[in-house]
Amino acid sequence: MPDAEEFEGLHKEHAELVENYKECFSTKAGEKVLEDLKAAYGNRMSYSPDSHDTAYKEGQRSMYLRIINMITERKEQYCQQQHRPLPPNR
């Protein structure tokens, strides 16, 4: 288990990573990529009678969800710090 200093370092690394995700996907190109990923993987069922196909599809979907979670996380933290409501999703 990390001590307080290690935990602070991990938190800082994670915050920087979240910022990198946000910077990457806040550009016009990044927004278009997110739209494409959402259309391809965001709102679909992963289930298939073939368990390998299901796992493959769920892996694709989980990558899209990770990106969304990373860029949303920072918005939530910022809004909480500023005592503002969260902006609506795109």
N, C-alpha and C positions, 0 to 999 in steps of 0.2 A: 504494500500500500504506500502510495507516495506521501512524503511529508509535506508540510505547508509550502515550503519553497519549491519543491518539485511540482506541486499542484498549481501554484501560481504560474510557473513556466509553461505547464501544459495548457492552462487557460489562455495564456498569452499566445501560444502557438495556434490554438484553435481559433481565437479571435482573428488572428492574421489570416488564417485559411478562409474563414468566413468572409472577410473583406476581399480576398482574392476572388472567391466565387462571385460575390456581388459585383465587383469591378468587371469581371469577364462577361457576366450575363446582363449587365445594365446598358450595354451598348446596343445600337440598332441591330447589329449583326447577332449579338448574343440573344436579344429578344426574339429574333426570327428563328434562331436555333431552338430556343425554348418552345416556341409555337409548334415547330416541327416535331420535337420530342413529345410534346403533349398530344399532338394528333396521332403520332405513331404508337406511343406507349402509355400515355397518361390515363386514359379513360377506357381501357379495354380489359376484358377478362383474360387472365393468364391461363385458365384451365383448358386442358386438352386431354383427350383420353390417353394419350401417350405421356407418361410422367416425365420423361426427359424433355419433351416439348414444353410442358408446363413449367418446369424448372428454368428452361432457357428463356421463355417469355417473362417469367417473374423476375429473372435477373435483369432483363432489359428495363422492365418497369421500375425496379428498385433503383436503378441508376438515375432515372428521371426524378424519382421521388427524393433521392439524396440531394440532387441539385436544388430542387424546390425547397427542401428543408433547410439547406445551408443559406440560401439567399433570404428566406423568410425569417430565419432565426435572428439575423442581425436587425431586420426591420422591427421585430418584436422587442428586442433589447433596447433599441433606440427609442421607440415609442414609450416604453416603460420608463426609461430614464428621463424623457422629456414630458412625461405625464400627458401624452397625446393618444388619441384613439388610433388603432392600426388602420392604415389605408386599405381600401377594398382591393381584393385580388383582381388581376387583369382578366 
